[in-house]
Amino acid sequence: MHALCALTDALGTAAFPHALLNAVRVRVPVLQLGISRLDADNTFHSLWYRCTIEGQDAADRLRTGARDYAAKFYMSDPIARFIQPLREQARNGPMPVLVHRMAADEVPNRDWRAANYLSGGIVERVGLVCALPNEEVFAISLFRQAAEGFFEQDELDWVIACAPMLTRLVVRHERMMRPSGPVASGGAQAGDGLAAATPALTPRETEVCSHLVQGLSYAEIGQALGIGAESVRTYRNRAFLKLRITSRNELLSMFLS
């Protein structure tokens, strides 16, 4: 989870997609990651296309595949049938998140399978899909190639557990990247956001929590603030008691919300 917390520093920067890929790779070996958005009017956008660790040739091929998917194939995606139910859930409660698994031989459209899967040696995709009250839908696609094989059950369990966090990170980043003027870095926003959301915390407790959201250890926070690691732990415990949370994961969720 610390790898995901460290992503807050990349929020709102061009480095975020690859930082997200690398954070996922700590637990789940994937070479490619795609991020997309569906507007309320069902206009499809491939955001940042797909990031990959394979080099420029693979990146160019994946951009072409993403454009083809957006132009021709996305309505053939089995995920499409879940879009409206997810939007209805988002209007009536917390942000819903769907995790969908599809092997290459399950891709329903032959041209899509050839262009986006077989040509790149992709054997499986796991998609994380969330809907917002404004009817926007975001999706994260994790792709496995033959060298990595299919997703193992423990890897799927991790993806399912982290899906709400991953999708919230993507939504927050996309909001920060929209052309509405300069924005603060993720680290700066962590402190400002937590201070606004948690006025009951003292300034020192807020500082400690903002560093926790950025993935720092107790020793690193102590060094940054000029206090001991045990003092950091004390401020953390006081803050968590006031916030009625018990983990860094819950703190990050509070920041992203």
C-alpha positions as CSV (number, residue, x, y, z in Angstrom):
1,M,0.0,0.0,0.0
2,H,3.0,2.3,0.5
3,A,3.6,2.3,-3.2
4,L,0.1,3.5,-3.8
5,C,0.4,6.2,-1.2
6,A,3.6,7.4,-2.9
7,L,1.6,8.1,-6.0
8,T,0.1,11.2,-4.5
9,D,3.4,13.0,-5.3
10,A,2.8,12.3,-9.0
11,L,-0.8,13.4,-9.1
12,G,-1.4,16.2,-11.6
13,T,1.8,15.5,-13.4
14,A,2.7,13.8,-16.7
15,A,4.6,11.2,-14.6
16,F,1.4,9.8,-13.1
17,P,0.5,7.0,-15.6
18,H,3.9,5.4,-15.5
19,A,4.1,5.9,-11.7
20,L,0.7,4.1,-11.4
21,L,2.0,1.3,-13.7
22,N,5.1,0.9,-11.5
23,A,3.1,0.9,-8.3
24,V,0.9,-1.9,-9.6
25,R,3.9,-3.9,-10.7
26,V,5.1,-4.0,-7.1
27,R,2.4,-6.6,-6.5
28,V,1.1,-7.6,-10.0
29,P,3.4,-8.1,-12.9
30,V,1.9,-6.2,-15.8
31,L,3.7,-4.6,-18.8
32,Q,0.8,-2.4,-20.0
33,L,-1.8,-0.3,-18.3
34,G,-4.6,1.7,-20.0
35,I,-6.8,4.5,-18.7
36,S,-10.0,5.7,-20.3
37,R,-13.0,7.9,-19.6
38,L,-16.6,7.8,-20.9
39,D,-18.4,11.1,-20.7
40,A,-22.1,11.5,-19.7
41,D,-23.0,11.6,-23.4
42,N,-21.0,8.4,-24.0
43,T,-18.1,10.1,-25.8
44,F,-15.1,7.8,-25.2
45,H,-11.6,9.1,-24.4
46,S,-8.4,7.1,-24.2
47,L,-6.5,9.1,-21.5
48,W,-2.7,8.9,-21.9
49,Y,-3.3,5.9,-24.2
50,R,-1.5,3.0,-22.7
51,C,1.7,3.2,-20.7
52,T,4.2,0.4,-21.1
53,I,7.7,-0.5,-20.0
54,E,8.5,-2.1,-23.3
55,G,10.0,0.8,-25.2
56,Q,8.9,3.4,-27.9
57,D,8.0,0.9,-30.6
58,A,5.6,-0.9,-28.3
59,A,4.2,2.5,-27.0
60,D,3.5,3.6,-30.6
61,R,1.7,0.3,-31.4
62,L,-0.4,0.6,-28.2
63,R,-1.4,4.2,-29.1
64,T,-2.7,2.9,-32.4
65,G,-4.5,0.1,-30.7
66,A,-6.1,2.5,-28.3
67,R,-7.3,4.8,-31.1
68,D,-8.8,1.8,-32.9
69,Y,-10.5,0.7,-29.7
70,A,-12.0,4.2,-29.1
71,A,-13.1,4.5,-32.8
72,K,-14.4,1.0,-33.5
73,F,-14.6,-1.4,-30.6
74,Y,-15.5,0.0,-27.2
75,M,-19.2,-0.6,-27.6
76,S,-18.4,-4.3,-28.2
77,D,-16.6,-4.5,-24.9
78,P,-18.4,-6.8,-22.4
79,I,-17.9,-4.0,-19.8
80,A,-20.3,-1.8,-21.8
81,R,-23.3,-3.7,-20.4
82,F,-22.4,-2.7,-16.9
83,I,-22.1,1.1,-17.6
84,Q,-25.7,2.0,-17.0
85,P,-26.1,0.0,-13.8
86,L,-22.9,1.6,-12.4
87,R,-24.2,5.1,-13.2
88,E,-27.4,4.3,-11.4
89,Q,-25.5,3.1,-8.4
90,A,-23.3,6.2,-8.4
91,R,-26.4,8.4,-8.3
92,N,-27.7,6.6,-5.2
93,G,-24.7,5.9,-3.1
94,P,-20.9,5.7,-2.8
95,M,-18.8,5.4,-6.0
96,P,-19.3,1.9,-7.3
97,V,-16.3,-0.1,-8.7
98,L,-16.5,-3.1,-11.0
99,V,-13.6,-5.5,-11.6
100,H,-13.9,-7.4,-14.8
101,R,-11.6,-10.2,-16.1
102,M,-11.4,-11.2,-19.8
103,A,-9.0,-13.6,-21.6
104,A,-8.0,-12.9,-25.2
105,D,-10.1,-15.8,-26.5
106,E,-13.2,-14.3,-24.8
107,V,-12.9,-11.0,-26.8
108,P,-16.2,-11.0,-28.7
109,N,-15.1,-9.0,-31.8
110,R,-12.6,-10.8,-34.0
111,D,-11.1,-7.6,-35.4
112,W,-10.7,-6.2,-31.9
113,R,-9.1,-9.4,-30.7
114,A,-6.6,-9.3,-33.6
115,A,-5.8,-5.6,-33.4
116,N,-5.6,-5.1,-29.6
117,Y,-4.7,-8.6,-28.2
118,L,-3.1,-11.0,-30.6
119,S,-0.9,-8.4,-32.3
120,G,0.7,-7.5,-29.0
121,G,0.8,-11.0,-27.4
122,I,-1.8,-10.0,-24.8
123,V,-3.5,-13.0,-23.2
124,E,-5.7,-11.4,-20.6
125,R,-7.1,-8.1,-19.3
126,V,-8.4,-7.1,-15.9
127,G,-10.5,-3.9,-16.0
128,L,-11.4,-1.7,-13.1
129,V,-14.4,0.5,-13.8
130,C,-16.0,3.2,-11.6
131,A,-18.9,5.6,-12.2
132,L,-19.3,9.1,-10.8
133,P,-22.6,11.0,-9.9
134,N,-22.1,13.2,-13.0
135,E,-22.3,9.9,-15.1
136,E,-18.6,10.0,-16.1
137,V,-17.1,6.5,-16.1
138,F,-13.4,5.8,-15.7
139,A,-11.6,2.5,-16.5
140,I,-8.2,1.2,-15.7
141,S,-7.1,-1.8,-17.8
142,L,-4.3,-4.1,-16.7
143,F,-2.9,-6.2,-19.5
144,R,-0.9,-9.5,-19.2
145,Q,1.2,-10.9,-22.0
146,A,2.1,-14.6,-22.6
147,A,5.4,-14.2,-20.7
148,E,3.5,-13.3,-17.5
149,G,0.7,-15.7,-18.1
150,F,-2.8,-15.3,-16.7
151,F,-3.6,-13.5,-13.5
152,E,-3.2,-15.6,-10.4
153,Q,-5.9,-15.7,-7.7
154,D,-3.8,-13.8,-5.2
155,E,-3.0,-11.1,-7.7
156,L,-6.7,-10.8,-8.5
157,D,-7.4,-10.5,-4.8
158,W,-4.9,-7.6,-4.5
159,V,-6.4,-5.9,-7.5
160,I,-10.0,-6.2,-6.1
161,A,-8.9,-5.0,-2.7
162,C,-7.1,-1.9,-4.2
163,A,-9.6,-1.2,-7.0
164,P,-11.4,1.6,-5.0
165,M,-8.1,3.3,-4.2
166,L,-6.7,2.9,-7.8
167,T,-9.8,4.3,-9.4
168,R,-10.0,7.3,-6.9
169,L,-6.3,8.1,-7.7
170,V,-7.1,8.1,-11.4
171,V,-10.2,10.3,-11.0
172,R,-8.3,12.8,-8.8
173,H,-5.4,12.9,-11.3
174,E,-7.7,13.5,-14.3
175,R,-9.4,16.3,-12.4
176,M,-6.1,18.0,-11.7
177,M,-5.0,17.7,-15.3
178,R,-8.0,19.4,-16.7
179,P,-7.2,22.9,-18.1
180,S,-8.4,25.1,-15.2
181,G,-5.2,26.8,-14.3
182,P,-2.1,25.7,-12.4
183,V,-2.6,23.2,-9.6
184,A,-0.5,22.2,-6.6
185,S,1.5,19.1,-6.6
186,G,0.1,16.0,-5.0
187,G,2.1,16.4,-1.9
188,A,1.0,20.0,-1.5
189,Q,-2.6,19.1,-2.1
190,A,-2.4,16.4,0.5
191,G,-1.6,18.9,3.2
192,D,-4.2,21.4,2.0
193,G,-6.9,18.8,1.4
194,L,-6.4,17.1,4.8
195,A,-6.4,20.5,6.6
196,A,-9.7,21.4,5.0
197,A,-11.3,18.0,5.5
198,T,-10.1,17.5,9.0
199,P,-10.2,20.8,10.9
200,A,-10.1,18.9,14.3
201,L,-6.4,18.0,13.7
202,T,-3.6,20.2,15.0
203,P,-1.1,21.6,12.5
204,R,1.4,19.0,13.5
205,E,-1.1,16.1,13.2
206,T,-2.0,17.4,9.8
207,E,1.7,17.6,8.7
208,V,2.2,14.0,9.9
209,C,-0.9,12.8,8.0
210,S,0.1,14.6,4.8
211,H,3.5,12.8,4.9
212,L,1.8,9.5,5.6
213,V,-0.4,10.0,2.5
214,Q,2.7,10.5,0.5
215,G,4.0,7.1,1.5
216,L,6.9,8.2,3.9
217,S,8.0,6.0,6.8
218,Y,7.9,7.1,10.4
219,A,11.7,7.7,10.3
220,E,11.5,9.7,7.0
221,I,8.6,11.8,8.5
222,G,10.6,12.4,11.6
223,Q,13.6,13.6,9.6
224,A,11.4,15.9,7.5
225,L,9.8,17.5,10.6
226,G,12.8,17.4,12.9
227,I,11.2,15.1,15.5
228,G,11.7,11.4,16.5
229,A,10.0,8.5,14.9
230,E,8.1,7.7,18.2
231,S,6.8,11.3,18.2
232,V,5.6,10.7,14.7
233,R,3.8,7.6,15.8
234,T,2.2,9.5,18.7
235,Y,0.9,12.3,16.4
236,R,-0.3,9.6,13.9
237,N,-2.2,7.8,16.7
238,R,-3.9,11.0,17.9
239,A,-4.9,11.9,14.4
240,F,-6.3,8.5,13.6
241,L,-8.3,8.5,16.8
242,K,-9.8,11.9,16.0
243,L,-10.6,10.8,12.4
244,R,-11.9,7.4,13.5
245,I,-9.7,5.5,11.2
246,T,-7.1,2.7,11.8
247,S,-4.9,2.6,8.7
248,R,-2.9,4.6,6.1
249,N,-5.2,3.1,3.5
250,E,-8.3,4.8,5.2
251,L,-6.3,8.0,5.4
252,L,-5.6,8.0,1.7
253,S,-9.2,7.2,0.9
254,M,-10.2,10.3,3.0
255,F,-7.7,12.5,1.1
256,L,-8.9,11.2,-2.3
257,S,-12.6,11.7,-1.4
